[in-house]
Amino acid sequence: MSLRLRPLLALVAFGAAVATATPARADEASDVLAKHKAFVGWQMDDGAIRSLQLDGTIRRRNADGTDTAVEQVQELDISLYYRSVGRQASSGAGGATGFDPQRFWFTAGGFAVPDVSDDRGAIFARRLVFDEGVGILHPVVRSHEQLDGTAVVVLRGAAPAWKPIDVYADAASGAFKQFVYDPDSAHPTAVVIDAYADALPGKKVVSAWHMVGSPLRTAMTTIVANPHLTSADIQPPPSQATWTFAGGKPMPLDVTGAGMYLNATINGVTGRFLVDTGSDSTIVTDRFADRAGLKREGATEFIGITGVTKASSYAHATISFADGSVLRDATVYTGLAAEVRVDGLLGFDFLAGTIADFDLDHARVTLYDPAAVEPNQGPDSATMIVDLRTTKPRFPVSLDGDISSTAFLDTGATASEMAISDSLFKRVPIDTTRTNVYAHTGASGGEVDERCGIIAQIGVGAMTYTNPSVCFAHWVPTGETVLGYGFFRHFNATFDYQDAKIVLERRKGG
C-alpha cells in the first residue's frame, strides 16, 4: 500500500459547535438562567473566570456504604481547551483525555490518539454545563418536574452537530442539579451535580458530581481560578513511550492461516509475537518474561474472551524490531497463556505511535513515522475512521446488505472470520447447512465453542465481502460484530491510529 508525505492537517474547530445561534429562548428560560447566574455569580466569557485548575479524587461507592479512593485527578480548563489527567491510587498508572479547537483526544498505551467515539458528546456537554455556557445554547423550557423531592425546571438546548442537553435547574435557587446528554436516546448520559464550591469570592463552580448508574464519585478539593495557563499547558501529556524509526524498511512478517507473527526483541531477547489488534497492551508469556529477565513490578489483570487472568507489569521496556525501529519505555505485561511457539502479543501500544503497513501479499510489514507520512487510499480499498476508545478499532458495518452493526477488528481472534452477538445471530439470515464449531483459545487460556454458518455479505466502508463464515459467540456485546483474523487475512492493511484510520485493500493473492 502506498503512502505519501503528510501535510499539516486542520480538523473542524470545536468552537464551531457553539457558534451558530438556535431559536430565541422563551422568557421563562431566560428567567431561570438569570436565577442560575445569580446563584453561581458568573457565566462563560464574562471575564470573571477565564481558566480553572481543579484537583481531587475519584472514589468508588461500595456496597456497604463506604468509599474507596481509586484515582487522583486533575482538570485544566481554558477557553476551548480542556485536559483531565488521572492516576490510579493503587498502581500510579493513569491516562488523560481532553480536547482543543482541532480534536478530541485520549491517551492509552503511552500515546495520545484522536477520540472519535460517542463519548465526545458527553465530554462536550459536561464542559459546557460546568463552564457556565448553557446560555449559549439559547435553551427553552422543556418541562417542570420533581427531582429527589426538589422542584426543577428542565431546560433543553442543542449545539449544531451535537445531541440535545437537558439541564435540571432548582426552581427556587437556580442551582443546576443534573444534566442529561442525548436524553431521547436508548443510552443517555446523566450527570448529577453533588456540590458547588467557591472558586473566587461570590463565584461558584461545580466541585462534585457523579454519573447516574455509576459507583464512582468525583470530588474536587482544590480549586484555583484564573491560573496562568496557555494552550500548550493543556496539550496531551508527553508520550510515556517513544519511537525511533528506521526510515521505512520492510521486515519479514510470518503470515499463517492462524495469525500474523512478527519477531521482536525485548531487553535483548528475541521472541515471536502475534500481532493482535484486540489487545490493549504488549503481553508476554511467563516463560519469555523469565528469559528476558523482566521484573514483576506491579500486579494487575487482563480480560480475554475466555476469562480473567492475573498479570504483572514491567515498565520501561525496550522493544526493538528487525528493521532497526525501537520502542522505548514501553509497558509490558506478563501472564499470557499461549502455545509454545508464541512468546507474546503486540497490541494497541505497538500500533498507536506508528503507521504500520501490513503487506500480506509479500509477507512483510513496514513501520513509518506518523509525523512524516500518511496512507493513500487506492481504488480497491476502503478507509475506516475507527473508534479507539476501548483500544480496539471499532467501525460501522452492514450485514446481509441492510442490518447495521458496530464491528471491532480483532486479529488475535484466529479461528473464524466473524463472530456476532446472539441478537444479531437471530436477525441475520444465516446458512447453517455448512455448520462448523470453532474452539477459540483466549489470551487468558481456556476455550469457547460457537455455532457457525455462512451469511451472504458484509459491507465494510465502500467494499462488500461475500459469503463470510459467521459464528455466534457469548462474549460479543449485544448488536456487535467481531472481525477476526480469518476476515483480516484477505486484505493488506495500513494502521494509522494517529489519525484514527485503518485502510483495508483487497489482496491480490488472497
Backbone torsions as a table, in degrees:
resi	resn	phi	psi	omega
1	MET	NA	131.4	-176.2
2	SER	-80.3	156.1	176.9
3	LEU	-131.2	161.0	179.9
4	ARG	-134.0	161.4	178.8
5	LEU	-60.9	142.2	-175.1
6	ARG	-87.4	125.0	172.8
7	PRO	-82.2	169.9	171.5
8	LEU	-70.3	133.9	-174.9
9	LEU	-106.2	146.1	173.0
10	ALA	-127.3	120.2	179.7
11	LEU	-94.6	172.3	178.9
12	VAL	-61.5	130.7	-175.8
13	ALA	-68.9	135.0	176.9
14	PHE	-60.5	-36.6	-177.0
15	GLY	-62.2	-23.6	179.9
16	ALA	-64.9	-19.4	-178.0
17	ALA	-64.0	-26.0	-177.6
18	VAL	-115.8	15.3	-173.5
19	ALA	-90.4	-23.8	-175.3
20	THR	-95.0	130.1	-177.4
21	ALA	-76.0	147.2	172.2
22	THR	-106.3	174.4	-176.4
23	PRO	-54.5	149.6	-176.7
24	ALA	-58.7	143.0	-178.0
25	ARG	-77.4	156.4	177.7
26	ALA	-75.0	163.4	-177.5
27	ASP	-59.6	-40.2	-178.3
28	GLU	-63.6	-41.4	177.3
29	ALA	-62.2	-39.8	178.0
30	SER	-62.7	-39.7	178.5
31	ASP	-65.3	-41.0	179.2
32	VAL	-63.5	-43.2	179.4
33	LEU	-65.3	-36.8	177.5
34	ALA	-65.8	-39.8	177.1
35	LYS	-65.2	-39.5	178.4
36	HIS	-65.3	-41.9	179.4
37	LYS	-62.4	-38.6	177.2
38	ALA	-64.0	-33.7	179.8
39	PHE	-69.4	-47.4	-176.1
40	VAL	-87.9	-25.0	175.9
41	GLY	87.2	6.8	179.5
42	TRP	-163.0	172.0	172.2
43	GLN	-150.6	163.9	-177.5
44	MET	-53.8	135.1	172.3
45	ASP	70.1	15.4	173.6
46	ASP	-89.4	-0.3	175.2
47	GLY	89.3	-7.2	-177.5
48	ALA	-71.4	-47.8	177.4
49	ILE	-124.8	110.6	-175.1
50	ARG	-99.1	-24.8	178.9
51	SER	-152.6	159.0	-178.2
52	LEU	-141.8	144.4	166.2
53	GLN	-127.4	124.0	-178.8
54	LEU	-125.5	129.6	178.0
55	ASP	-121.9	136.9	-178.8
56	GLY	-167.2	-159.0	-173.1
57	THR	-134.8	139.6	170.0
58	ILE	-100.1	126.5	-179.6
59	ARG	-119.1	150.1	176.2
60	ARG	-100.2	127.6	176.0
61	ARG	-81.2	116.3	-177.0
62	ASN	-84.7	164.0	-177.4
63	ALA	-61.2	-29.6	-178.7
64	ASP	-86.5	6.6	177.9
65	GLY	92.1	-7.8	177.9
66	THR	-83.3	165.5	178.8
67	ASP	-118.4	144.8	176.0
68	THR	-124.1	126.4	177.1
69	ALA	-68.1	125.9	-178.9
70	VAL	-115.8	-21.2	-175.4
71	GLU	-159.1	139.0	168.7
72	GLN	-94.5	136.7	-172.9
73	VAL	-134.6	143.3	173.5
74	GLN	-128.6	132.6	176.7
75	GLU	-118.5	133.7	175.3
76	LEU	-119.7	138.3	-170.9
77	ASP	-145.9	122.5	173.9
78	ILE	-149.9	123.7	177.4
79	SER	50.6	-121.0	-178.4
80	LEU	-100.5	24.4	176.6
81	TYR	-116.8	139.9	-179.6
82	TYR	-149.1	141.2	176.3
83	ARG	-146.9	132.8	174.6
84	SER	-123.7	127.3	-179.8
85	VAL	-121.8	129.0	-179.9
86	GLY	-120.3	149.1	176.1
87	ARG	-130.9	123.8	-179.7
88	GLN	-63.9	135.6	-178.7
89	ALA	-65.4	-31.9	-174.9
90	SER	-80.2	-44.0	-171.8
91	SER	-113.7	-16.3	-175.0
92	GLY	83.1	-8.5	176.8
93	ALA	-69.6	155.7	-178.2
94	GLY	-163.9	-178.4	178.7
95	GLY	-153.8	177.9	-177.2
96	ALA	-142.8	158.6	175.4
97	THR	-146.8	155.3	179.9
98	GLY	175.5	-170.5	177.3
99	PHE	-154.4	162.3	171.4
100	ASP	-141.7	-177.6	-176.1
101	PRO	-62.3	-14.3	-179.6
102	GLN	-98.9	-27.6	-168.2
103	ARG	-164.6	160.6	161.6
104	PHE	-97.3	149.8	-177.6
105	TRP	-149.0	163.4	170.1
106	PHE	-150.3	164.9	178.8
107	THR	-113.6	142.9	175.0
108	ALA	-159.8	146.0	-179.9
109	GLY	60.8	21.3	178.8
110	GLY	88.3	1.7	-177.0
111	PHE	-129.5	149.7	173.6
112	ALA	-92.6	132.0	178.7
113	VAL	-134.0	159.0	-179.8
114	PRO	-64.8	145.9	175.0
115	ASP	-105.7	111.8	176.5
116	VAL	-113.1	16.6	-175.1
117	SER	-78.6	171.0	174.9
118	ASP	-67.5	-15.0	178.0
119	ASP	-61.0	-23.3	-177.5
120	ARG	-58.1	-39.7	-177.6
121	GLY	-62.3	-42.3	179.5
122	ALA	-68.5	-37.4	177.0
123	ILE	-63.9	-45.9	178.1
124	PHE	-58.6	-45.8	-177.6
125	ALA	-63.3	-42.3	-178.4
126	ARG	-65.2	-42.5	178.4
127	ARG	-64.8	-39.0	-179.1
128	LEU	-64.6	-43.5	180.0
129	VAL	-69.6	-47.3	-176.1
130	PHE	-70.8	-25.6	178.9
131	ASP	-93.6	16.6	175.0
132	GLU	57.2	46.5	179.5
133	GLY	-111.6	13.6	-177.1
134	VAL	-60.9	-34.5	-179.4
135	GLY	-60.1	-26.7	179.0
136	ILE	-62.5	-26.8	-179.2
137	LEU	-78.7	-7.7	-176.6
138	HIS	48.2	60.4	-173.3
139	PRO	-73.5	164.4	174.2
140	VAL	-121.9	160.5	179.1
141	VAL	-75.1	125.7	178.5
142	ARG	-94.0	-41.0	-176.6
143	SER	-165.8	170.9	170.4
144	HIS	-119.3	127.5	-173.4
145	GLU	-140.6	175.5	170.8
146	GLN	-109.3	130.4	178.1
147	LEU	-126.8	109.9	-177.8
148	ASP	52.1	42.1	176.7
149	GLY	83.0	2.0	-179.3
150	THR	-110.1	133.2	176.0
151	ALA	-71.0	125.9	-178.8
152	VAL	-128.6	153.2	171.5
153	VAL	-106.5	126.9	-178.4
154	VAL	-96.8	117.5	177.0
155	LEU	-100.4	137.9	176.1
156	ARG	-121.7	131.6	173.8
157	GLY	-142.2	163.2	179.3
158	ALA	-148.5	134.9	173.4
159	ALA	-91.1	149.0	177.4
160	PRO	-53.9	135.9	178.0
161	ALA	77.6	2.4	178.9
162	TRP	-124.2	160.1	178.3
163	LYS	-77.0	163.4	-179.5
164	PRO	-63.9	157.9	174.0
165	ILE	-124.2	126.0	172.3
166	ASP	-100.2	125.7	179.9
167	VAL	-115.2	127.0	-177.7
168	TYR	-98.5	110.7	-177.6
169	ALA	-106.4	133.4	175.0
170	ASP	-58.3	121.6	-175.4
171	ALA	-63.5	-28.2	-177.7
172	ALA	-86.3	-49.8	-172.8
173	SER	-95.9	-23.9	-174.0
174	GLY	87.9	-6.6	179.0
175	ALA	-63.5	139.1	174.4
176	PHE	-76.3	131.2	-178.9
177	LYS	-98.5	-36.3	176.9
178	GLN	-164.9	166.9	169.7
179	PHE	-137.2	156.7	179.5
180	VAL	-130.8	120.7	175.6
181	TYR	-92.1	136.6	-179.2
182	ASP	56.7	55.9	-170.0
183	PRO	-66.2	-22.0	-176.8
184	ASP	-93.3	2.9	-177.9
185	SER	-85.9	172.2	177.0
186	ALA	-71.8	-20.9	-177.3
187	HIS	-134.4	68.6	177.8
188	PRO	-69.3	157.3	175.0
189	THR	-105.7	116.1	-178.9
190	ALA	-113.1	128.7	-178.5
191	VAL	-122.1	123.9	178.5
192	VAL	-93.3	129.8	176.3
193	ILE	-89.8	112.9	-174.7
194	ASP	-88.7	-26.7	-176.8
195	ALA	-163.4	153.3	168.0
196	TYR	-114.8	156.3	175.2
197	ALA	-143.6	157.3	179.6
198	ASP	-75.5	124.9	171.5
199	ALA	-92.0	-32.2	173.5
200	LEU	-141.3	164.1	176.1
201	PRO	-55.1	119.7	179.0
202	GLY	77.2	8.8	-179.7
203	LYS	-124.8	108.8	-176.6
204	LYS	-98.8	148.8	171.4
205	VAL	-133.1	159.6	176.4
206	VAL	-66.4	128.0	-177.4
207	SER	-116.3	-13.4	-179.9
208	ALA	-151.5	142.4	-177.9
209	TRP	-161.9	166.7	172.3
210	HIS	-154.7	157.6	176.5
211	MET	-88.2	138.6	177.7
212	VAL	-60.8	131.5	179.6
213	GLY	89.1	-4.8	-179.1
214	SER	-104.7	142.5	175.5
215	PRO	-79.8	-4.2	-175.6
216	LEU	-88.3	139.6	178.4
217	ARG	-128.0	130.4	179.4
218	THR	-107.3	130.2	177.1
219	ALA	-135.2	125.4	179.3
220	MET	-95.1	122.2	-175.8
221	THR	-100.6	-19.8	177.2
222	THR	-125.7	122.3	-178.1
223	ILE	-128.1	121.6	179.3
224	VAL	-118.4	118.7	178.1
225	ALA	-91.7	140.3	176.5
226	ASN	58.2	42.0	169.8
227	PRO	-66.6	157.3	178.7
228	HIS	-77.2	104.4	179.0
229	LEU	-124.8	144.2	171.1
230	THR	-118.1	169.2	178.0
231	SER	-59.6	-29.3	179.0
232	ALA	-66.1	-30.8	179.4
233	ASP	-68.3	-19.1	-172.2
234	ILE	-113.7	18.1	171.7
235	GLN	-74.6	165.4	175.0
236	PRO	-55.4	144.3	176.9
237	PRO	-57.4	151.4	177.3
238	PRO	-55.1	143.5	-179.0
239	SER	-59.9	132.9	176.1
240	GLN	-64.5	-45.4	179.0
241	ALA	-98.9	151.2	-179.3
242	THR	-133.9	145.7	179.7
243	TRP	-104.4	143.8	161.2
244	THR	-118.2	121.7	-174.7
245	PHE	-99.6	152.4	-174.6
246	ALA	-96.2	7.7	175.5
247	GLY	89.3	28.3	173.8
248	GLY	75.8	45.8	176.6
249	LYS	-96.4	125.1	177.5
250	PRO	-64.1	147.6	174.6
251	MET	-134.1	156.3	-173.1
252	PRO	-64.8	140.3	175.6
253	LEU	-123.6	125.3	-180.0
254	ASP	-84.2	102.5	-177.4
255	VAL	-98.5	114.0	-179.4
256	THR	-119.4	177.5	176.4
257	GLY	-72.4	-13.9	-176.6
258	ALA	-108.2	-11.8	-178.2
259	GLY	168.7	176.7	176.0
260	MET	-119.1	135.4	-169.4
261	TYR	-126.4	142.1	-177.4
262	LEU	-131.0	135.4	175.3
263	ASN	-77.7	135.7	176.5
264	ALA	-142.1	152.9	-178.7
265	THR	-117.1	123.3	179.2
266	ILE	-117.3	121.4	-178.9
267	ASN	52.3	38.7	174.7
268	GLY	86.1	-1.2	-179.5
269	VAL	-112.6	127.0	-176.0
270	THR	-92.0	138.7	178.3
271	GLY	-139.3	172.5	180.0
272	ARG	-107.4	119.9	-170.3
273	PHE	-120.2	134.5	173.4
274	LEU	-78.8	129.4	174.7
275	VAL	-79.5	114.5	-169.3
276	ASP	-127.8	101.2	179.1
277	THR	-71.0	-10.4	177.5
278	GLY	-89.0	-3.2	179.3
279	SER	-100.7	137.6	179.9
280	ASP	-88.6	0.2	-174.4
281	SER	-147.5	168.4	164.9
282	THR	-83.7	122.1	-176.9
283	ILE	-126.5	135.9	-179.7
284	VAL	-121.2	159.9	174.8
285	THR	-73.7	159.4	177.4
286	ASP	-63.2	-35.4	-179.4
287	ARG	-66.2	-36.6	176.5
288	PHE	-70.6	-40.5	178.9
289	ALA	-57.5	-39.8	178.8
290	ASP	-67.4	-40.7	178.2
291	ARG	-63.1	-38.9	-176.4
292	ALA	-86.7	-4.5	179.3
293	GLY	68.7	34.2	-179.8
294	LEU	-77.6	123.9	178.5
295	LYS	-79.4	139.6	176.0
296	ARG	-84.1	100.9	-172.3
297	GLU	-93.6	-28.1	-177.4
298	GLY	-149.6	139.0	179.2
299	ALA	-85.0	140.6	177.4
300	THR	-154.8	-167.0	175.0
301	GLU	-150.3	156.3	173.4
302	PHE	-132.0	154.2	-174.0
303	ILE	-109.3	121.8	173.0
304	GLY	-107.6	179.5	-177.1
305	ILE	-70.3	-13.8	-178.6
306	THR	-113.5	10.9	175.6
307	GLY	143.8	-171.2	-177.7
308	VAL	-111.0	136.5	-179.1
309	THR	-127.6	138.9	173.7
310	LYS	-68.2	143.1	-177.3
311	ALA	-145.2	170.9	175.3
312	SER	-130.8	156.6	-179.8
313	SER	-114.9	151.0	175.4
314	TYR	-134.4	109.4	-178.6
315	ALA	-85.7	162.2	173.7
316	HIS	67.1	33.1	174.5
317	ALA	-78.0	149.8	173.6
318	THR	-108.7	120.9	-178.6
319	ILE	-115.5	119.7	-179.6
320	SER	-117.3	156.3	-173.6
321	PHE	-127.0	165.4	-171.9
322	ALA	-64.0	-23.8	-179.7
323	ASP	-81.5	-6.9	-176.9
324	GLY	101.7	-6.5	176.3
325	SER	-69.9	147.0	-178.1
326	VAL	-136.6	132.6	173.1
327	LEU	-108.3	115.1	-176.2
328	ARG	-105.6	153.0	177.6
329	ASP	58.9	36.3	174.7
330	ALA	-82.6	153.0	173.5
331	THR	-97.9	125.0	-179.6
332	VAL	-112.9	137.3	179.2
333	TYR	-108.8	145.3	178.0
334	THR	-110.0	165.1	176.6
335	GLY	113.1	5.7	-179.2
336	LEU	-66.9	136.0	170.5
337	ALA	-95.9	117.6	-176.6
338	ALA	-152.1	161.5	177.2
339	GLU	-65.4	164.5	-171.5
340	VAL	-60.6	-34.7	-175.0
341	ARG	-81.0	-0.2	179.0
342	VAL	-115.1	126.1	-178.9
343	ASP	-97.9	-14.8	-179.6
344	GLY	173.5	-175.1	179.1
345	LEU	-120.4	141.6	168.5
346	LEU	-106.7	116.4	-172.4
347	GLY	-116.7	-141.3	-173.9
348	PHE	-55.6	-43.7	-175.7
349	ASP	-64.9	-27.7	174.9
350	PHE	-69.9	-38.4	-175.2
351	LEU	-87.3	-24.6	-167.6
352	ALA	-66.9	-31.1	-175.5
353	GLY	-102.3	10.2	-175.7
354	THR	-128.1	172.0	152.6
355	ILE	-107.8	117.3	-175.6
356	ALA	-111.6	117.7	-176.4
357	ASP	-105.7	110.7	-178.1
358	PHE	-99.4	111.8	179.0
359	ASP	-105.5	90.7	-177.1
360	LEU	-71.7	-27.4	177.7
361	ASP	-58.9	-37.9	-177.5
362	HIS	-109.5	9.3	176.8
363	ALA	51.8	56.7	179.2
364	ARG	-150.4	158.4	176.3
365	VAL	-133.8	143.3	180.0
366	THR	-128.1	131.7	179.3
367	LEU	-103.0	134.0	-178.9
368	TYR	-125.0	156.8	173.1
369	ASP	-77.2	117.2	-177.1
370	PRO	-66.7	-15.5	176.8
371	ALA	-76.2	-14.2	-172.7
372	ALA	-110.3	-30.6	-174.4
373	VAL	-134.6	166.9	172.9
374	GLU	-146.6	157.0	-175.6
375	PRO	-75.5	147.4	169.0
376	ASN	-90.7	151.4	172.2
377	GLN	-106.1	121.1	179.3
378	GLY	-86.8	178.1	-176.6
379	PRO	-68.8	-22.9	-179.1
380	ASP	-114.9	45.7	-178.1
381	SER	-140.4	169.4	178.4
382	ALA	-139.2	135.8	176.1
383	THR	-103.2	123.4	176.8
384	MET	-106.8	129.6	167.4
385	ILE	-80.9	120.9	-169.5
386	VAL	-111.6	137.8	174.2
387	ASP	-82.6	115.6	-176.1
388	LEU	-105.8	11.5	-171.2
389	ARG	-58.9	-33.0	177.3
390	THR	-90.5	5.4	-174.1
391	THR	71.9	-1.1	173.5
392	LYS	-105.5	129.6	-176.7
393	PRO	-68.7	121.1	-176.8
394	ARG	-120.5	141.6	-179.5
395	PHE	-158.3	159.3	-178.1
396	PRO	-75.9	144.5	174.0
397	VAL	-136.9	164.8	173.1
398	SER	-120.5	136.2	-179.6
399	LEU	-108.6	132.7	179.8
400	ASP	55.5	30.3	173.0
401	GLY	92.9	-37.0	-172.0
402	ASP	-141.4	8.1	178.2
403	ILE	-103.5	116.0	-175.1
404	SER	-82.6	145.1	177.2
405	SER	-152.0	158.9	168.8
406	THR	-100.9	127.9	-178.8
407	ALA	-111.6	147.7	165.5
408	PHE	-122.8	143.3	-175.7
409	LEU	-88.7	122.8	-176.6
410	ASP	-131.8	91.0	-179.1
411	THR	-70.6	-9.3	175.1
412	GLY	-84.4	-11.3	174.2
413	ALA	-85.4	91.5	-163.7
414	THR	-88.3	-14.1	-167.2
415	ALA	-84.4	-35.2	-173.6
416	SER	-133.7	170.1	179.1
417	GLU	-75.8	-45.3	-175.1
418	MET	-140.8	148.0	169.7
419	ALA	-131.8	137.7	-178.5
420	ILE	-130.2	162.5	-179.6
421	SER	-74.3	166.8	-179.4
422	ASP	-61.1	-39.0	-178.4
423	SER	-63.6	-38.2	177.5
424	LEU	-73.7	-37.2	-180.0
425	PHE	-58.8	-31.6	179.8
426	LYS	-80.7	-21.9	-176.3
427	ARG	-95.9	-34.1	-173.6
428	VAL	-84.8	129.3	175.5
429	PRO	-62.3	121.8	-175.2
430	ILE	-128.4	129.3	175.2
431	ASP	-81.9	104.4	-177.8
432	THR	-95.8	7.9	177.9
433	THR	-71.6	-24.1	175.8
434	ARG	-106.0	66.7	-172.3
435	THR	-94.8	134.9	171.8
436	ASN	-128.2	163.0	172.5
437	VAL	-119.9	120.7	-179.7
438	TYR	-101.7	144.9	174.9
439	ALA	-108.3	113.4	178.9
440	HIS	-90.5	129.3	173.0
441	THR	-99.6	123.0	-176.7
442	GLY	-91.9	167.8	179.4
443	ALA	-62.9	-22.5	179.8
444	SER	-94.2	6.2	-179.4
445	GLY	90.0	170.8	179.6
446	GLY	81.8	171.1	-178.1
447	GLU	-134.6	154.2	173.2
448	VAL	-130.5	138.6	179.5
449	ASP	-100.7	152.9	-174.5
450	GLU	-140.1	147.3	171.6
451	ARG	-83.0	138.1	-171.1
452	CYS	-135.3	162.3	176.3
453	GLY	-168.4	-158.0	-177.5
454	ILE	-127.0	135.4	171.1
455	ILE	-110.6	163.8	-173.7
456	ALA	-67.3	-43.3	-175.9
457	GLN	-167.0	160.9	169.3
458	ILE	-131.9	133.6	178.0
459	GLY	-98.9	123.6	179.1
460	VAL	-123.9	109.3	-174.6
461	GLY	59.1	-129.1	-180.0
462	ALA	-89.3	0.9	-176.5
463	MET	-102.7	150.1	174.0
464	THR	-120.3	130.0	179.7
465	TYR	-115.2	122.9	-170.8
466	THR	-99.6	148.2	172.8
467	ASN	55.9	44.0	174.9
468	PRO	-75.3	151.4	171.2
469	SER	-77.8	146.7	-177.1
470	VAL	-141.2	142.7	-179.8
471	CYS	-128.3	147.4	169.7
472	PHE	-81.8	136.4	179.7
473	ALA	-138.3	131.4	179.9
474	HIS	-61.9	-28.7	-172.7
475	TRP	-84.1	-4.1	179.6
476	VAL	-85.7	128.5	-179.9
477	PRO	-59.9	153.5	-177.5
478	THR	-53.7	129.0	176.5
479	GLY	78.8	4.4	-175.1
480	GLU	-110.3	167.3	-177.3
481	THR	-131.8	140.7	172.7
482	VAL	-111.8	125.1	175.0
483	LEU	-98.4	111.0	-175.0
484	GLY	-90.0	-173.3	-179.3
485	TYR	-62.8	-31.1	177.5
486	GLY	-59.1	-30.9	173.3
487	PHE	-80.4	-47.7	-173.1
488	PHE	-61.0	-33.5	-172.2
489	ARG	-68.7	-6.3	175.8
490	HIS	-86.6	3.8	-174.2
491	PHE	-132.7	154.0	156.9
492	ASN	-90.7	152.5	-172.7
493	ALA	-147.9	144.5	171.9
494	THR	-119.2	123.4	178.5
495	PHE	-98.5	119.9	179.2
496	ASP	-126.0	73.4	-176.9
497	TYR	-67.3	-23.0	178.8
498	GLN	-66.5	-19.7	173.3
499	ASP	-116.5	13.2	179.5
500	ALA	55.5	48.7	-177.8
501	LYS	-131.2	147.9	163.0
502	ILE	-131.2	131.8	175.0
503	VAL	-108.0	119.9	175.2
504	LEU	-103.2	135.8	178.7
505	GLU	-132.1	130.0	-178.0
506	ARG	-59.1	135.2	178.6
507	ARG	-72.7	145.9	174.6
508	LYS	-76.0	-27.6	-175.5
509	GLY	-110.4	16.8	-176.9
510	GLY	-160.8	NA	NA
